[in-house]
Amino acid sequence: MKQINGPKTSHLIQEFQWIADPVDYMNTCARKYGDIFGTRIGAGCRNLIFTSHPEAIQYILTHDTKELTAPGSVNGILKPLVGDKSVILLEDKAHRRQRKLLMPPFHGERMFNYGQLICDLTRKVGDRWEVGKPFRARDSMQEISLAVILQAVFGVYEGTRYDRLKELTGNLSKVVDSPLSASLLFFPFLQQDLGAWSPWGRFRRLRQEIDELLFEEIEERRQHPDETRTDILSLMMAARDEDGQPMTNEELRDELLTLLFAGHETTATAMAWSLYWVNRLPEVRDRLLSELATLPPNADPMTIYRLPYLSAICQESLRIYPVAMITFPRVTTQPVELMGYHLEPGTTVVGCIYLLHRNPSIYPEPEQFKPERFLERKYSPYEYLPFGSGSRQCIGMALAQYEMKLTLATVMLNYELAWADSKPPKASRRGVTLAARGGIPMVLKGRRSRPEKSVEVAAVS
């Protein structure tokens, strides 16, 4: 039986390396120890196994409830952000119940009703860009994705509550948006409320005010139900489990928080990367523009969503810099043999999405941005998994992909952008995710003409 190797430095040193520069940490470990290695990071056992081998990833993601479990408790660092009733932190029966209640609103034709909304919000943000004046693509994409969450998910379109939620969410995200500030989540001893001006004190007050606004919205909906509403919150409130029970106010609040922070932040990062690559590589930009020019008048969202090269660009953006670096952790419940390695019961193991997506045997020239990969080959769910896989796959995956494609298409149809830096952006930690350091500076060169056939996106009823 083979022995799992890994760095021998102390868990504190490895933890700091993982927080400060996760890309360098993963690359260094893979270079030294191969596609399965042991680390001393993470809460509790300080013993976390990384694997980037597709067969090993397939094993750990398809043996849930058998040799391995996916306990929500391993994601405890997210509790301050999303609450303890979030689907991310639930497990076993409670987790299955919550996923069953949450899945329907994010699938089928209901979701595609938001197509026109996404395009309108994108143009609203883009029309404020000034010719020749640099802006950060990620900031603009975050403004779009947050508005989509507030309007499509929360059903809040305007007014004091909308403005305040938008402001508070942006401020709360900034509290943990760098490797240094993200330490607040990784080290509980730093979570000390020393007043409103201390980092954790500010975090707690922002979270509390967001809670109050969400509870106000939920209670108002309960007092004044409206069956004609199609926002996701309304669908969540109408959902019933097998016993005929709805979600409680606290469950709804925590799921809204999960969608708010796990949804808009990650989607914004992915959209910003796609803008960078398209405007960095002329051949990619020109091919995309040629494809968009083939759209029929008043193209419906599904027509845009199915464009092959647009889809390939978004897939390749999520491959080369996946927002989620690792899969949801699995814990062995009994002795397990994984690719010839022996794992004792209680071992925590993750699939390393970042390293898997850089595997040259699966993706030749992995450092190169090549959307054609996804036109020439179909990858298995264990070779390409930007949204995870198995029982813990991201619930908002379909909405995120839909938003990403429509936003990129709308920007490229209406605005001529250019990358506004001399050095390629570097991927770095943003909270618990991977984003572009510096926010990807772009500049507006001009506005494209808006032919009727490309401007409006017809809603799907």
C-alpha positions as a printed NumPy array, in Angstrom:
array([[  0.   ,   0.   ,   0.   ],
       [  1.391,   3.384,  -0.991],
       [  1.98 ,   6.13 ,   1.565],
       [  0.502,   9.592,   1.147],
       [  3.189,  12.26 ,   1.257],
       [  2.907,  15.976,   1.846],
       [  4.636,  18.975,   3.422],
       [  5.97 ,  18.354,   6.924],
       [  5.892,  21.931,   8.179],
       [  3.646,  22.835,  11.102],
       [ -0.084,  23.227,  10.626],
       [  0.141,  26.948,  11.406],
       [  2.711,  27.547,   8.672],
       [  0.674,  25.522,   6.17 ],
       [ -2.516,  27.286,   7.201],
       [ -0.912,  30.671,   6.602],
       [  0.429,  29.5  ,   3.222],
       [ -3.018,  28.199,   2.238],
       [ -4.685,  31.458,   3.231],
       [ -2.062,  33.85 ,   1.84 ],
       [ -1.366,  32.204,  -1.525],
       [ -3.473,  29.091,  -2.182],
       [ -2.396,  28.841,  -5.832],
       [  1.283,  28.65 ,  -4.955],
       [  0.535,  26.229,  -2.103],
       [ -1.411,  23.838,  -4.377],
       [  1.062,  24.069,  -7.259],
       [  4.047,  23.481,  -4.966],
       [  2.444,  20.448,  -3.319],
       [  1.402,  18.939,  -6.649],
       [  4.871,  19.444,  -8.097],
       [  6.528,  17.754,  -5.114],
       [  4.02 ,  15.057,  -4.174],
       [  1.861,  14.295,  -7.221],
       [ -1.897,  14.128,  -7.615],
       [ -2.62 ,  12.892,  -4.08 ],
       [ -0.991,  14.577,  -1.094],
       [ -1.62 ,  15.169,   2.58 ],
       [ -1.754,  18.589,   4.184],
       [ -2.026,  19.988,   7.685],
       [ -4.688,  22.595,   7.073],
       [ -8.333,  22.879,   8.032],
       [-10.148,  22.947,  11.337],
       [-10.241,  20.043,  13.762],
       [ -8.025,  17.166,  12.654],
       [ -5.536,  19.329,  10.731],
       [ -5.296,  16.394,   8.329],
       [ -6.692,  17.056,   4.88 ],
       [ -5.999,  14.928,   1.803],
       [ -6.009,  16.657,  -1.605],
       [ -6.496,  14.677,  -4.808],
       [ -6.606,  15.909,  -8.398],
       [ -6.792,  12.491, -10.057],
       [-10.142,  12.13 , -11.904],
       [-10.603,   8.491, -10.829],
       [-10.022,   9.386,  -7.193],
       [-12.389,  12.356,  -7.478],
       [-15.028,  10.131,  -9.039],
       [-14.665,   7.697,  -6.152],
       [-15.036,  10.248,  -3.371],
       [-17.981,  11.977,  -5.067],
       [-19.946,   8.805,  -5.851],
       [-19.548,   6.954,  -2.56 ],
       [-21.485,   9.401,  -0.368],
       [-23.288,   7.673,   2.548],
       [-21.237,   4.525,   1.879],
       [-17.53 ,   4.681,   2.601],
       [-17.636,   8.469,   2.858],
       [-19.966,  11.179,   4.125],
       [-20.211,  14.888,   3.338],
       [-20.872,  16.418,   6.766],
       [-21.899,  20.067,   6.796],
       [-19.863,  20.649,   9.942],
       [-16.624,  20.679,   7.914],
       [-17.761,  23.982,   6.426],
       [-17.99 ,  25.607,   9.834],
       [-15.912,  28.604,   8.768],
       [-18.875,  29.738,   6.63 ],
       [-21.32 ,  29.786,   9.53 ],
       [-20.766,  33.495,  10.334],
       [-21.672,  34.338,   6.728],
       [-24.577,  32.001,   5.994],
       [-25.964,  30.842,   9.355],
       [-26.248,  27.332,  10.789],
       [-29.435,  26.402,   8.878],
       [-27.888,  26.949,   5.465],
       [-27.945,  23.936,   3.137],
       [-24.141,  24.196,   3.075],
       [-23.937,  23.345,   6.78 ],
       [-26.778,  20.809,   7.025],
       [-26.244,  17.078,   6.711],
       [-28.059,  13.749,   6.399],
       [-31.878,  13.982,   6.425],
       [-31.958,  17.748,   7.058],
       [-29.648,  18.335,   4.093],
       [-31.709,  16.128,   1.757],
       [-34.933,  17.892,   2.821],
       [-33.501,  21.341,   2.226],
       [-32.034,  20.499,  -1.184],
       [-35.359,  19.015,  -2.262],
       [-37.126,  22.236,  -1.278],
       [-34.543,  24.445,  -2.979],
       [-33.987,  22.616,  -6.263],
       [-37.241,  23.388,  -8.172],
       [-36.918,  27.222,  -8.223],
       [-33.476,  26.944,  -9.833],
       [-34.432,  24.66 , -12.677],
       [-36.74 ,  24.597, -15.654],
       [-38.439,  27.449, -17.432],
       [-39.023,  29.469, -14.255],
       [-35.359,  30.385, -14.103],
       [-35.226,  31.533, -17.715],
       [-37.863,  34.185, -17.046],
       [-34.987,  36.249, -15.649],
       [-33.248,  36.567, -19.025],
       [-34.501,  40.033, -19.886],
       [-33.782,  41.199, -16.33 ],
       [-30.137,  40.071, -16.588],
       [-29.646,  41.831, -19.928],
       [-31.329,  45.035, -18.725],
       [-29.217,  45.153, -15.551],
       [-26.051,  44.584, -17.59 ],
       [-26.849,  47.496, -19.903],
       [-27.759,  49.682, -16.935],
       [-24.297,  49.166, -15.462],
       [-22.47 ,  49.318, -18.811],
       [-24.15 ,  52.569, -19.841],
       [-22.433,  54.272, -16.896],
       [-18.952,  53.386, -18.192],
       [-17.172,  56.447, -19.581],
       [-15.098,  56.263, -22.747],
       [-11.393,  56.282, -21.941],
       [-11.91 ,  55.984, -18.186],
       [-10.636,  52.733, -16.61 ],
       [-12.92 ,  50.689, -14.354],
       [-12.611,  47.395, -12.533],
       [-14.493,  44.658, -14.339],
       [-15.103,  42.703, -11.181],
       [-16.759,  45.661,  -9.445],
       [-19.118,  46.122, -12.381],
       [-19.877,  42.415, -12.595],
       [-20.517,  42.315,  -8.847],
       [-22.992,  45.163,  -9.193],
       [-24.833,  43.193, -11.888],
       [-24.803,  39.881, -10.031],
       [-25.92 ,  41.475,  -6.763],
       [-28.82 ,  43.197,  -8.522],
       [-29.803,  39.863, -10.102],
       [-29.815,  38.198,  -6.679],
       [-31.842,  40.976,  -5.062],
       [-34.389,  41.149,  -7.874],
       [-34.643,  37.609,  -9.251],
       [-34.052,  35.755,  -5.981],
       [-35.298,  38.13 ,  -3.305],
       [-37.924,  39.824,  -5.455],
       [-36.83 ,  43.241,  -4.149],
       [-36.616,  45.721,  -7.023],
       [-36.44 ,  49.2  ,  -5.53 ],
       [-36.955,  51.26 ,  -2.403],
       [-35.192,  51.747,   0.899],
       [-34.862,  48.028,   1.659],
       [-33.32 ,  47.306,  -1.75 ],
       [-30.829,  50.168,  -1.448],
       [-29.874,  49.209,   2.083],
       [-29.429,  45.505,   1.291],
       [-27.262,  46.394,  -1.676],
       [-25.068,  48.689,   0.416],
       [-24.778,  46.341,   3.398],
       [-23.967,  43.302,   1.263],
       [-21.192,  45.159,  -0.53 ],
       [-19.753,  46.369,   2.763],
       [-19.899,  42.918,   4.35 ],
       [-18.146,  41.338,   1.362],
       [-15.293,  43.814,   1.728],
       [-14.658,  42.716,   5.328],
       [-13.257,  39.348,   4.111],
       [-12.226,  40.143,   0.52 ],
       [ -8.441,  39.74 ,   0.862],
       [ -6.164,  36.955,   2.152],
       [ -5.395,  38.994,   5.271],
       [ -8.993,  39.84 ,   6.113],
       [-10.14 ,  36.296,   5.211],
       [ -8.127,  35.14 ,   8.227],
       [-11.121,  36.224,  10.3  ],
       [-13.011,  33.216,   8.951],
       [-10.161,  30.731,   9.282],
       [ -9.027,  31.617,  12.82 ],
       [-11.884,  31.758,  15.364],
       [ -9.649,  33.425,  17.94 ],
       [ -9.677,  36.537,  15.726],
       [-13.466,  36.729,  15.941],
       [-13.51 ,  39.209,  18.793],
       [-16.085,  41.982,  18.878],
       [-14.078,  44.924,  20.189],
       [-16.59 ,  47.497,  19.038],
       [-17.992,  48.811,  15.769],
       [-14.553,  49.832,  14.482],
       [-12.94 ,  46.413,  15.012],
       [-13.059,  44.059,  11.983],
       [-15.224,  41.426,  13.652],
       [-17.35 ,  44.013,  15.393],
       [-18.084,  45.637,  12.049],
       [-18.797,  42.24 ,  10.506],
       [-21.307,  41.327,  13.226],
       [-23.166,  44.622,  13.   ],
       [-23.439,  44.42 ,   9.232],
       [-24.693,  40.832,   9.446],
       [-27.236,  41.768,  12.099],
       [-28.666,  44.588,  10.008],
       [-28.889,  42.32 ,   6.958],
       [-30.701,  39.745,   9.12 ],
       [-33.24 ,  42.338,  10.215],
       [-33.943,  43.415,   6.635],
       [-34.358,  39.824,   5.462],
       [-36.719,  38.954,   8.305],
       [-38.743,  42.079,   7.516],
       [-39.062,  40.981,   3.892],
       [-40.025,  37.409,   4.839],
       [-42.622,  38.545,   7.383],
       [-44.095,  41.039,   4.941],
       [-44.503,  38.254,   2.385],
       [-46.222,  36.05 ,   4.946],
       [-48.621,  38.822,   5.89 ],
       [-49.391,  39.688,   2.255],
       [-49.037,  36.536,   0.104],
       [-49.108,  37.034,  -3.658],
       [-49.394,  33.912,  -5.796],
       [-48.48 ,  35.826,  -8.96 ],
       [-44.923,  36.52 ,  -7.817],
       [-42.23 ,  34.498,  -9.601],
       [-39.113,  35.425,  -7.63 ],
       [-37.2  ,  32.575,  -6.036],
       [-37.995,  33.661,  -2.452],
       [-41.718,  33.366,  -3.202],
       [-41.174,  29.889,  -4.66 ],
       [-39.109,  28.894,  -1.62 ],
       [-41.84 ,  30.104,   0.719],
       [-44.475,  28.125,  -1.186],
       [-42.435,  24.896,  -1.135],
       [-43.476,  22.09 ,   1.223],
       [-41.571,  19.035,   2.391],
       [-42.9  ,  15.468,   2.51 ],
       [-44.721,  16.248,   5.753],
       [-46.369,  19.311,   4.252],
       [-44.168,  21.691,   6.243],
       [-42.708,  24.919,   4.836],
       [-39.297,  26.368,   5.623],
       [-39.131,  28.386,   8.804],
       [-38.218,  32.074,   8.795],
       [-34.744,  31.162,  10.062],
       [-34.259,  28.564,   7.313],
       [-35.383,  31.044,   4.674],
       [-33.071,  33.71 ,   6.089],
       [-30.051,  31.399,   6.028],
       [-30.761,  30.179,   2.49 ],
       [-31.121,  33.777,   1.323],
       [-27.788,  34.577,   2.954],
       [-26.248,  31.562,   1.217],
       [-27.558,  32.694,  -2.167],
       [-26.489,  36.245,  -1.448],
       [-22.871,  35.497,  -0.565],
       [-22.207,  32.183,  -2.326],
       [-24.168,  33.331,  -5.377],
       [-23.382,  36.891,  -6.346],
       [-19.699,  36.939,  -5.323],
       [-18.749,  33.784,  -7.188],
       [-20.717,  34.651, -10.324],
       [-19.189,  38.131, -10.43 ],
       [-15.682,  36.662, -10.294],
       [-16.411,  34.217, -13.116],
       [-17.943,  36.936, -15.309],
       [-14.964,  39.233, -14.758],
       [-12.536,  36.496, -15.814],
       [-14.534,  35.857, -18.995],
       [-14.406,  39.558, -19.885],
       [-10.656,  39.555, -19.354],
       [ -9.999,  36.597, -21.621],
       [-12.302,  37.735, -24.419],
       [-10.789,  41.214, -24.513],
       [ -7.227,  39.97 , -23.975],
       [ -7.243,  37.595, -26.953],
       [ -8.339,  39.202, -30.267],
       [ -8.983,  35.855, -31.943],
       [-11.383,  34.845, -29.169],
       [-13.13 ,  38.224, -29.237],
       [-13.558,  38.229, -33.019],
       [-14.919,  34.685, -33.136],
       [-17.41 ,  35.477, -30.379],
       [-18.579,  38.644, -32.119],
       [-19.07 ,  36.666, -35.347],
       [-21.201,  34.137, -33.499],
       [-23.277,  36.831, -31.774],
       [-23.919,  38.446, -35.156],
       [-25.84 ,  35.316, -36.182],
       [-28.52 ,  35.839, -33.523],
       [-32.053,  36.184, -34.919],
       [-34.199,  39.27 , -34.157],
       [-35.29 ,  39.403, -30.515],
       [-33.368,  36.244, -29.654],
       [-34.84 ,  34.458, -26.645],
       [-32.585,  33.595, -23.676],
       [-32.277,  29.937, -24.599],
       [-31.015,  30.811, -28.076],
       [-28.203,  32.858, -26.527],
       [-27.62 ,  30.275, -23.792],
       [-27.059,  27.552, -26.407],
       [-24.538,  29.461, -28.536],
       [-21.631,  26.984, -28.712],
       [-18.656,  29.331, -28.731],
       [-20.142,  31.612, -26.061],
       [-20.681,  28.514, -23.923],
       [-17.142,  27.306, -24.582],
       [-15.682,  30.666, -23.48 ],
       [-17.582,  30.522, -20.201],
       [-16.568,  26.902, -19.64 ],
       [-12.907,  27.645, -20.334],
       [-13.013,  30.68 , -18.017],
       [-14.264,  28.427, -15.223],
       [-11.649,  25.811, -16.066],
       [ -8.527,  27.917, -16.064],
       [ -9.451,  29.795, -12.85 ],
       [-12.246,  27.941, -11.047],
       [-13.839,  30.118,  -8.388],
       [-14.126,  27.143,  -6.027],
       [-10.667,  25.666,  -5.533],
       [-11.749,  22.384,  -3.928],
       [-14.833,  20.206,  -3.696],
       [-16.989,  19.924,  -0.6  ],
       [-14.937,  17.802,   1.846],
       [-15.742,  14.133,   2.334],
       [-14.914,  12.166,   5.485],
       [-14.22 ,   8.428,   5.511],
       [-16.51 ,   6.338,   7.73 ],
       [-14.433,   3.167,   7.393],
       [-11.044,   2.136,   6.012],
       [-10.872,   3.135,   2.35 ],
       [ -8.411,   2.296,  -0.423],
       [ -8.063,   5.252,  -2.783],
       [ -5.834,   4.775,  -5.838],
       [ -3.644,   2.394,  -3.882],
       [ -3.5  ,   4.616,  -0.785],
       [ -4.966,   3.564,   2.546],
       [ -7.22 ,   6.064,   4.332],
       [ -8.124,   5.514,   7.961],
       [-11.675,   6.198,   9.213],
       [-12.151,   9.883,   9.958],
       [ -9.836,  11.074,   7.166],
       [-10.997,  14.213,   5.366],
       [-10.443,  14.258,   1.606],
       [-11.228,  16.839,  -1.088],
       [-11.043,  16.911,  -4.841],
       [ -8.744,  19.743,  -5.9  ],
       [-10.658,  21.427,  -8.713],
       [ -7.884,  23.908,  -9.469],
       [ -5.223,  21.223,  -9.984],
       [ -7.601,  18.894, -11.839],
       [ -8.391,  21.679, -14.317],
       [ -4.642,  22.177, -14.875],
       [ -3.907,  18.49 , -15.548],
       [ -2.003,  18.441, -18.892],
       [ -3.089,  14.864, -19.654],
       [ -6.704,  16.082, -19.694],
       [ -6.136,  19.662, -20.849],
       [ -3.048,  20.003, -23.095],
       [ -1.317,  23.349, -22.588],
       [ -3.425,  23.975, -19.471],
       [ -2.094,  27.517, -18.965],
       [ -3.46 ,  28.563, -22.357],
       [ -7.015,  29.866, -22.753],
       [ -8.545,  27.66 , -25.454],
       [-12.349,  27.612, -25.626],
       [-12.064,  25.155, -28.524],
       [-11.388,  22.407, -25.986],
       [-15.072,  22.356, -25.137],
       [-16.125,  22.246, -28.785],
       [-13.836,  19.334, -29.569],
       [-14.412,  17.155, -26.524],
       [-16.997,  16.443, -23.854],
       [-15.435,  16.138, -20.394],
       [-16.752,  13.884, -17.667],
       [-18.127,  15.337, -14.389],
       [-14.886,  14.161, -12.757],
       [-12.607,  15.92 , -15.244],
       [-14.447,  19.241, -15.205],
       [-16.392,  20.335, -12.144],
       [-16.329,  24.096, -11.486],
       [-19.555,  23.77 ,  -9.467],
       [-18.595,  20.614,  -7.62 ],
       [-20.448,  17.343,  -8.131],
       [-22.425,  14.71 ,  -6.301],
       [-24.795,  15.411,  -3.426],
       [-23.127,  18.76 ,  -2.698],
       [-23.142,  20.197,  -6.204],
       [-23.919,  23.93 ,  -6.262],
       [-27.696,  24.462,  -6.358],
       [-27.315,  27.752,  -8.208],
       [-25.204,  26.261, -11.013],
       [-27.809,  26.677, -13.775],
       [-28.603,  30.27 , -12.817],
       [-24.9  ,  31.168, -12.608],
       [-24.186,  29.724, -16.077],
       [-27.242,  31.453, -17.518],
       [-26.283,  34.8  , -16.003],
       [-22.658,  34.451, -17.078],
       [-23.534,  33.796, -20.724],
       [-26.203,  36.493, -21.023],
       [-24.034,  39.105, -19.314],
       [-20.995,  38.385, -21.503],
       [-23.134,  38.406, -24.646],
       [-24.817,  41.689, -23.689],
       [-21.518,  43.399, -22.906],
       [-19.895,  42.28 , -26.145],
       [-22.896,  43.317, -28.239],
       [-23.078,  46.804, -26.767],
       [-19.593,  47.886, -25.666],
       [-16.076,  47.818, -27.046],
       [-13.691,  47.16 , -24.17 ],
       [ -9.959,  46.8  , -23.778],
       [ -7.794,  45.385, -21.031],
       [ -6.211,  48.292, -19.142],
       [ -3.059,  46.813, -17.617],
       [  0.371,  45.68 , -18.725],
       [  0.635,  42.561, -16.562],
       [ -1.699,  39.547, -16.549],
       [ -3.915,  39.449, -13.449],
       [ -2.893,  37.042, -10.73 ],
       [ -5.389,  34.749,  -9.06 ],
       [ -5.529,  35.199,  -5.304],
       [ -7.77 ,  34.418,  -2.377],
       [-11.013,  36.336,  -1.952],
       [-12.718,  34.99 ,   1.168],
       [-12.902,  31.246,   0.556],
       [-12.761,  31.568,  -3.232],
       [-10.258,  32.346,  -5.995],
       [-10.506,  35.697,  -7.776],
       [ -8.351,  38.072,  -9.802],
       [ -6.165,  40.342,  -7.711],
       [ -6.826,  43.957,  -8.633],
       [-10.308,  43.305,  -9.984],
       [ -9.268,  43.192, -13.7  ],
       [ -8.956,  46.809, -14.902],
       [-10.733,  47.492, -18.2  ],
       [-11.409,  50.614, -20.261],
       [-14.331,  51.498, -22.512],
       [-13.13 ,  52.305, -26.046],
       [-16.584,  52.987, -27.445],
       [-20.155,  51.814, -27.729],
       [-21.22 ,  49.434, -30.43 ],
       [-24.28 ,  50.112, -32.556],
       [-27.315,  48.288, -31.268],
       [-29.078,  46.544, -34.118],
       [-32.628,  45.633, -33.235],
       [-31.988,  41.935, -33.566],
       [-29.313,  41.98 , -30.855],
       [-30.695,  44.374, -28.271],
       [-33.766,  42.832, -26.774],
       [-34.005,  39.362, -25.314],
       [-37.508,  37.98 , -25.302],
       [-38.662,  36.485, -22.018],
       [-39.664,  32.813, -21.898],
       [-43.121,  32.368, -20.431]])
